[in-house]
């Protein structure tokens, strides 16, 4: 990878901001060491929200995990959280980070071995030759290291009852847990009551009760209620809580029922999420319905029901406003999360806040998209065809439209993209395209200026922090590009997660291959030092909700915190 050695003064200025609201998670240094093809070892680690402002870092190396340790840095590093060891010899060595501050030395990190295989990735070998469909990241055992929860096989059917969509399930989904080092922990079989499709089988991995160990939540049923053709239209349905360490089922609670839905297609769409409804503690969100009626349940850390809401009666206008996922964000700046369910927002108390009435969006992102405006914005790609404004930006607080497209559309499709991919444009760029018609593509600047009407190569490219500076690269298929179309890297497998889960603040790309999950990490040096993105609350809950519904890359609730 070639380092990006330039970025604009405006981009740098945008990095300085007030301290973002954080998700409570006890993370360690997340040290990663990767041998370089030309020699040497790249070492990266986390800056934590709890670190003193004057924290500095020494990098140490040893031939064995127990030492003795040699300090490589003559002076502690104050710029960046990465280091290139050019004196590592055969590179079969271990590294650790030794933080220090004016108040004294801080806890030394755990040692990690250098990754020697080419490709700059951590390899997680699965027990079988299966391909993961979803991968969750959370600390299952409370040691500060992120573990992996894998759902497989990679088979998907859609409840839509038209040729080419719904298919009979050929197997049952399995949820498997692996430690950070790849050690297998447990397997849970979701059973024949859960059809093999993402809308039937939402999963969320999160520490709801605050004991430092994440739980696994999913939808469940009983026995084999399949009809002769393979549909599941009856039988009990549950919210299932699984112990993250053991895989044992701890609780089962009723799932929102099928009553009031017009047919199988509409009641078969289910989601799970996490939101800090009181501003301090995570709550579990259970959702049923997208295109017609929508039912929501919110549970506290004890799994007591906090509130229930549905789009009916006085809230009839909220029907059909759902998306294929969820976002939890403090849109009204009261310190408490609201739920962005699509073209509508539900307040922290379970009462609707607003709806645009535009209908179901395929693309939906919440972030501080336009730094020139106060608060957060929401970017939409609205699926149903309209005369205008199916691609638009709205104010997150009120739902009022800021700008929108002028073209007639047929079917805006895919997850679209939000990300700062152009260094010369302030804020985040917004991209979407049509699945039908094939000629309409939109790339907008944050302020609404149309930058391009050309395809980026996909309806759902993924923008990630990877290089040196605030500008992101974007991924199409297995190739990494810098704007406008400079290829800078290659990965293997289908992307199943994006998260700042190792090393410094740049993001990792998690991919699924047969019998393997890979976590690709950048090895590009940078002098920018930012707090781990997983300690931003919006970003962390976005990562948690990648294991259900559509895959929406995570966004930051404010500007990254520089130190």
N, C-alpha and C positions, 0 to 999 in steps of 0.2 A: 504494500500500500504506500502511495506517495503522501507525505504529510502536507496538509494545507497550512502554508506559512503566512497567509494573509487573511485578514478580515477587517471590515470597515470600522471606523471610529464609532459610527452609529450603532453597529452591532455590539461593540464592546460596552458602550454606554448603556445599552438595554439590559446588560447583565446585572447591573447594580439595582437592588430593589429591597423593599422591606422583607423581614423574615417571613417565609411562608408558613402557613399552618401545617403541622406535621402529623404524620401517622405514627402511633406509638409502636415501635418494633425494636427489639434489642438486637441490633446487627453488630457483627464483628467487623474486622478490617476488610474482609473479602479479598484477601491478597491473591493475585494470580501472577504466574511467571511463565513466559512463553519463549522458547528458544527461537531465534531468528534464522532464516535461511542463509543469510550471509555471515552468521556468527554473532555471538552475544545473546543475551537474554533480556527481554522486556519484562519489567516488573510494574504492576499497578495495584493500587489499594484505595480504600474508601476514606474520604473525609466525612466525619459524622457530625450530626447536629449538636451533639454533646461536647464536641471538641472545643477547647478554649480558642479564642480568636488568634492567639499567638502560637498555636501548635506548629511544630516543625517535625521532620521525620528523618531518621537514619535508616538506611537499608543495610541489612547484614546477610552474609552468605555462609553456608557450611556444607561440607561434603557429606555429612550425615544429619539426620533429623535431630539428633541429640546434641549436635555441635562437635567441636568448638566453633564459635561464631566469629567471623571476621567482619568488621564494619567497613563498608565500601565507600561511604560518603564522608569526606574530610570534614565538611560542615553539614549540619542538618538542613534538609531541603525545605525551603519556604514557598517555592513556586511549583505548583502542580503536585499531583499524587501519582507520579510514575517516574521510572528510572531505567536507563539502558545500561546494563552491565556488559561491558566490552572486554572483561578480563576473566570470563568464566571457564576458559579452557574447553574441556569436553562437554560442559554444560550439564552434567549429571550432578546437580547440586540442589540445595534447599535455600529458601529465602524467608526472611521475616522482617517485619517493620517495627521500628523502635521509636514511638512518638515521644515528644518531650515539649514542655512549655515552661514559662517562667515559674509557675507554681510547683514544678518538679516533673519527674518522669511519669508517663502514663503507661497503661498496660501494654506490654509487648505482644505483638500478634502471634498467632500460631504459625509454625513453619509450614511452607508448602513446597512440593517438588516442582522443578521446572518441567513444563510440558514439552516433550521432545518431538512428537509426531508433527509433520508439516500441516499447515492449514490454520493455525492459531485458534484451536477450539478444544474445549473439554468434551470428552466422549463419555456418554452414559449408555452402557450396554444393557439392553432389556433381556428378560429371561427367555423370550421367544422371538422368532422371526416375524414380529408384527410391527406395524407402523402406527405411531401415536397419532391420535386425532386432536387431542388437547393436552397441554402440559401446564400444570399450576406450579407456582413458586412460593414457598413459605417455609418457615422454620417449624419442623414437626416435633423436634425434641428439646427445644429451648437452649441450644448451644450457640445461637447467634449466626449460624450458617444456614443458608437457604437450601432446602431439600426440594425434591421433585415429586409431583403427583401426576401420573400419566394415565390418560384414558385411551383405550384402544378396543377394537381395531379402527382403522381409518376408513370407515364406511358411513355413508350418509344418505338418508332418505328424507324427502320433504312431504309434509302432510297434504300438500296441494293435490287434489284428485284429478289430474289431467295426465295424459300419456307423457312419459319421460320424467315425471317427478317422483311420485311415491313408488317405492319398491319394497317388496317383502323382505324383512330382516332375515339374514342367514345365520346370525350368531347373536350372542349377548355382549353388551359392553362390559369390560373389566376396568376397574380403577386400581392402579398399582402405585405404591409409594416406594421411593428410593431415597436413601440418604444422599447428602451432598457429595460423598465419595463414590457413589454408585452402588452401595450395598442395598440389596433388596430388603424391604421391611414387611410388606403385606399386600394381599390382593383382596378386592371386594368385587363380587359379581353382581351387576345391576339387575340381572334376571330378565326373563321373557316379558315381564309386564312393562318394560321400558324398550320401546322400539329403537332401532339403530339410526337415529337421526339427532342432530344437535338440538332440535326444538323439543324433543321428548326427554332429553337427558342432561339438563343443566347441572354443572358442578361449580362450586366455589370453595377455595381453600383459604382460610383466614383464622387468625386467633381472635375469636369472638369474646371469650371470657377473660382475656387479659392475663393468663397464666404463663405466657411466653411460648406456648406450644399451640400450633395451629390445628384447628379441626377441619374436617372435610364435610361439606354439605352437598347433598344431591337429591334428586327426585327418586322415589321408589314405589314399588307396588308389591303384589303378592302373587305367588304361583305363576300359572301360564294362562292368562285370560285372552289369548289371541283367538280371533275368529278364524274360520277356515281359510280365508284369503290372506290372513296375517295381520289385520288391523287390531288394535287394542282400543275398544270403545267402552269398556266396563271394568269393574273391579276397584278396590280401594286404592287410593293414591296418597303418598306420604312425602313429607319433608323428612329426610334421613340425616342424622348427625353421626359421623364416624370419628372415633378417636384417631388422631393423626399419627400417634406412635404405634398403636397396636392393630388398627383396622377394625376394631370391634364397634358394632352399632350401639350407640349410647342412648339415642332418643328417636322416636318417630312421632311426628305430628301431622295433622290433616293438611293436605295440599288444597289450595283453592279449588272448589268443585267445578264440574262441567255445566252446571245449571246456567241457563240464560244464553249459552252460545248456540249459534245457528246450526253448526255442523262440526264434523270431525276435524276439518281443516283449521277451523278457528280455535277450538278448545285444545288442540294438540300443540300449541305454541307456548312454551314455558321458559322462564328465565329466573336467575338468581343473582343477587347483588349484595353489596356491602355499602353502608352509608353511616356517617357520624351525625346522626339526627339530633343529638343533644350537644354536639360540638366537642365532646370529650371521649365518648365510647362508641365502638362500632355496633351497628344494628344489622341484622340480616333481613334482606328484602326478597320476598317471594312474589313472582308475577306470573299471571296466566292471561294470555290474549294479546294480540297485536293489531289486527285489522278491524275488529268490531269491538265488543265489550272487552274491558281490561279490568282485572282484579289484582289488587296489591295487598300484601300482608307485610307488616314490619314487626320483627321479633327482637327483644333485647338480649343481653348476654346470657340470661337464664332461660332463654327461649320462651319467655312470657310474651304474649301478643300485646304489642304497644298500640297498634291501630290497624284498621282494615278500611280499604277504599275500593270502590268500583265505579267505572264509567257508565252510570245509569241514572235514571231519575233526574235530579237537578243537574247532574254532571253528564248528561247525554251527549253534549257537544264534544266531550273528550274521547268518544268512541273513535276507533280507527286511527288514532294519533300515535300509536306505538312504533318503536323501532325494533331492530333485531339485536338489541343489547340494552344496557343501562349505563348511565353516568351518575355519579354522586358528586355534587359540587355546591359550594356555598354561593349561590347566584345572587342573593340579596345582601350579602356581607353582614349577616347577623351572627356569624361564627358557627352556624349549624348547616349541615348539608341538606340540600334539596335533591329530589330525584328528577333527572332529565330522562323521561321515558320515551322520548321521540319529539314530536312537534308539540309537546306539552311538558310542563314542570309541575311536580307535586311538592308542596311545602313540607318542611320537617315534621309538621303535626298531622300529616295525612290529608290535608285539604288542598285542592288544586290551586295553583298560583296563577297560571295562564296557559293558553293554547293559541297557536297561530292559526289553527284550523286548516293548515295546508295538507294534512293527511300524513300517511306513512313515509318516513324517510329511510332510505337505504344507507345513506351517508349521514353521520351525525357526530360532531366533535365539540367538546367544551374546552375552552382555553382562553388565556389572555391573548387573543388573536391580533387585535389592533392596539398597540401600546399607546396610541394617541387618544384612546377613549378610556374612561374609568371602568373598572370592573371587567367581568368576563364576557365573552361572546360565544355564540353557538353557530357553527357552520352546518348547513343542511344541503343534502342532495335528495330532493323529494321524488319518490318513485312515480306516482301517478302523473300522467301527462297533463300539462296546463299551458295556458297561453304565455305565462311569464313567471319569473321568481321561483322556479323549482330549484335553482341553485342560488342560495342566498345566505346572508349573514344577519343574525338578529342579536339584539341586546339580551343577555342572559337574565337580567333582572326583570324585564318586562315582556320579552318576546317581540318587541317592536322591531320591524325590519330596518336594517341599516343600509343595505344594498342588495340587489338581486339581478338575475339574468333577464334578458329581454326576449329570448327566443321561445318559440313554441316547442314543447318537448313531448316525447312519446313515453320514454321509460328511462329515467336516470337510475343507474344501477351500480351495484358494488359498494365497497366501503369508502370510496373516494380517498382524499388525503388532506391532512393539514400539517404544515411544517415549514420552518424557515429554510428553504432550499436555495434562495437567491440572496447573496450577501448585500447587494445594493438596494434591496427593498426592505423598508422597515416592517417589523411584525412578521406574522406567519402567512405564507401563501396557502391558498385554498384551491383544490382541484377536484373535478368531477367529470363524468362522461356518461354517454347513453349506451345502453345495450342494444337498442333497436334504432335503426336509422343509420348508425355508424358514422355520422359526420359531426355530431355535436360534442365538443370537449371544451372545458372551461378551466383556465388557470387565472386566478385573481390575486392581486395584491391585497393586503389586509384592508386597505382603504377603499377597495372596490374597483381599482383600475384593472381592466382586462389585459392580462399579460400575454396570453397565448390562446389559440383555439385548436392547438394540436394535441394529439394523444401523447402521454408520457410512456406509452407502451403497455398500459394496463389500466383497468378501471379502478384498481385498488393498490397503487404503489404505496410503499411504506417508508416514511421519512424517519431517519434515526440520527442521533448524535454519534459520530464515528471519528471525525478528524479533529483538527486543532482549531477551535473557535466555536462561535455560536451557530454557524450555519450547518445544516444537516445535509447528509447525502440521502438519496432515495433508492429503494430496492425494487426492481422489477424482476419477477421470477427468481433467479439465483444470481443476478448480477447487481452490483452496487455502482451507482452513478453519482457524479457531481454535476450540478447544473451547468450547461443544458443537457449534455449527453456524453460526458467523459467517463468511460468505464474505469473504475479504480479498484475493483475487487470482485471475487467470485466465491460463492458458498455452494454447498450441496444440500439437497433435501427441501421439503416444504416448510415454510416458516409457520411455526405454531405459537410463538411468543416473542415479544420484544420487551426487555426490561433492563434496568441498570442493576444487574444482579451480581456482578463481579468487578473487581478493579475500581478504577476511578469513575467519575460521573458519566463517562460515555456509555452508550447502551450496548447490550449483548443481543445477538440474534439466535433464537432457539429454533432448531430445525428438526424435522422428523425424517428418518430414513428407516429402511427395513432393519428391525432389531436394534435400533440405535437412536438416541437423542443427542444432538450436538449443540453446544453452547459456544457460538463464535464470539470472540472478543477482539476489540481493536488493539493494535500494537503501535499506533501512531503516537509519538511523544507530544505532549502539550504542556504549556506552562500555566494554563487556566486551572484554577483550583476551586471546585464547587462541592457543596454538600451533596451526598448521595441522593439521587433523584427518588429513590424508594422511601425517603423520609418526607417527601411532599405528599400531602393527603390525597389530593385528586389523582396524582400519578399512581400512588399505591393502590387505591381502589380500582382505578382503570386496569392495572395489572391483574388484580384479583379477578376481574370480570372478563378476562380474556379466555377463561375456560368454559364459557357458555355463549351461545348465540354466535353472531358474526365476530370476527377478530378485528377489533379496533385498536391500533397502536396507542399507547398511553400518552396523555398530555400533562403538562405541568400547570398547577393552579396559579402560579405567579411567575416572576422571573427567577431563574436559578440563583440560589444564594451563593455569592462569591465570598471567599475569605482569603 
